[in-house]
């Protein structure tokens, strides 16, 4: 039942309790109780709005692979703090493999990305190497499978 509720919420987080309950076969009160338990249990982390980057003038997405000079806890913590302060970095993952981090960056265009590199990313202490790839087309963008 909880997974059914989650599917409905992923499709429309603004759905009314009545609409959610009807979709899953519950009345509003038990539906609300289940949703509240999912929130308190950390399954539902929050409710948000999906924005269209192109409509906001952020036409390009860049995937940036980053290798750091050091892997000390202090270096990793400071790197994370610096990334958190850069609004164009919309996702950052510590990853396994040839690089240490994978960043997803939203920018207006190539010139805007060059500005971001010069003014912010290249000024981060401890970056040994980075590799950038512009996303040409998004083939799939999905919610978690429930």
C-alpha distance (Angstrom), angle and dihedral (degrees) to the residues before:
residue distance angle dihedral
X1 . . .
X2 3.82 . .
X3 3.80 91.2 .
X4 3.80 90.3 52.2
X5 3.80 89.4 52.5
X6 3.81 90.6 48.6
X7 3.81 91.3 51.4
X8 3.79 90.6 52.9
X9 3.81 92.0 47.5
X10 3.82 92.3 48.4
X11 3.79 89.3 53.3
X12 3.82 93.3 46.2
X13 3.80 120.3 1.1
X14 3.81 88.6 -176.6
X15 3.80 93.7 60.9
X16 3.79 113.8 127.5
X17 3.80 120.8 -112.8
X18 3.78 88.0 -111.9
X19 3.81 91.9 53.9
X20 3.81 92.6 46.3
X21 3.79 91.9 46.6
X22 3.79 91.8 48.6
X23 3.81 91.5 49.8
X24 3.81 92.5 52.3
X25 3.80 100.2 32.8
X26 3.82 100.4 -106.8
X27 3.77 134.3 115.5
X28 3.80 117.7 -113.7
X29 3.82 97.3 -99.3
X30 3.83 99.5 55.5
X31 3.82 88.5 39.2
X32 3.81 89.9 55.7
X33 3.83 90.9 47.8
X34 3.80 91.3 53.6
X35 3.81 92.4 46.9
X36 3.81 90.5 49.2
X37 3.83 90.9 51.0
X38 3.81 89.9 49.7
X39 3.81 89.4 51.8
X40 3.81 94.3 46.5
X41 3.80 91.1 45.5
X42 3.80 91.3 54.6
X43 3.80 95.3 -115.6
X44 3.80 90.1 115.6
X45 3.80 106.0 46.8
X46 3.78 96.6 -178.7
X47 3.77 145.9 -55.0
X48 3.76 122.5 -90.6
X49 3.78 145.9 168.2
X50 3.80 122.4 -113.5
X51 3.78 110.1 -131.2
X52 3.78 126.3 -156.9
X53 3.84 106.1 -125.1
X54 3.82 93.3 -158.3
X55 3.80 91.7 53.3
X56 3.81 87.8 53.8
X57 3.81 92.9 51.1
X58 3.81 95.1 -102.2
X59 3.78 97.9 120.5
X60 3.82 98.8 158.9
X61 3.78 131.2 64.7
X62 3.79 117.6 -165.2
X63 3.79 125.9 -165.4
X64 3.78 109.5 -150.2
X65 3.79 122.8 -166.0
X66 3.81 112.8 -158.0
X67 3.81 132.9 -168.0
X68 3.80 119.5 -165.4
X69 3.81 127.9 -148.8
X70 3.79 92.5 -131.5
X71 3.79 134.9 30.1
X72 3.78 98.5 -160.8
X73 3.78 117.6 136.6
X74 3.80 89.6 -114.0
X75 3.83 93.0 53.1
X76 3.80 92.7 47.7
X77 3.80 91.8 47.6
X78 3.81 93.6 49.1
X79 3.81 91.4 46.3
X80 3.81 90.0 52.8
X81 3.81 91.3 49.2
X82 3.81 92.0 51.5
X83 3.82 91.9 48.4
X84 3.81 90.9 50.0
X85 3.81 88.8 59.4
X86 3.82 94.5 54.1
X87 3.82 108.5 84.2
X88 3.81 94.0 -163.9
X89 3.82 89.6 63.5
X90 3.78 99.7 82.8
X91 3.82 98.3 170.0
X92 3.80 133.1 18.6
X93 3.79 126.3 -176.0
X94 3.79 131.2 -173.4
X95 3.81 101.0 -138.7
X96 3.77 142.0 -176.9
X97 3.78 122.0 -119.5
X98 3.79 134.2 49.0
X99 3.82 94.7 -20.2
X100 3.79 132.3 46.0
X101 3.80 99.8 -141.5
X102 3.77 139.3 25.2
X103 3.80 114.8 -156.1
X104 3.78 128.6 -169.2
X105 3.78 110.6 -151.1
X106 3.82 128.9 -172.2
X107 3.82 117.1 -152.7
X108 3.80 139.0 160.3
X109 3.80 96.3 -118.0
X110 3.81 143.6 -41.1
X111 3.79 92.3 -66.8
X112 3.79 90.2 53.4
X113 3.80 89.6 49.9
X114 3.80 90.5 50.9
X115 3.82 88.3 52.6
X116 3.80 90.7 50.4
X117 3.81 91.0 50.2
X118 3.80 94.6 48.9
X119 3.79 98.9 39.6
X120 3.78 101.0 37.6
X121 3.80 122.7 0.9
X122 3.82 97.4 47.0
X123 3.80 89.4 48.9
X124 3.80 93.6 60.3
X125 3.77 108.5 109.7
X126 3.77 117.1 -125.3
X127 3.80 101.2 29.0
X128 3.80 107.8 136.5
X129 3.80 98.8 176.6
X130 3.79 140.7 -4.3
X131 3.79 135.2 -172.6
X132 3.80 123.9 -163.7
X133 3.80 129.0 -156.4
X134 3.80 123.1 -175.4
X135 3.79 114.4 -139.3
X136 3.80 107.4 -122.9
X137 3.79 96.9 -173.6
X138 3.80 136.0 -7.2
X139 3.78 108.2 -126.0
X140 3.80 97.5 -178.7
X141 3.76 134.9 11.7
X142 3.76 115.3 170.2
X143 3.76 145.6 160.3
X144 3.78 120.9 -112.1
X145 3.80 113.3 -70.8
X146 3.79 108.9 -104.0
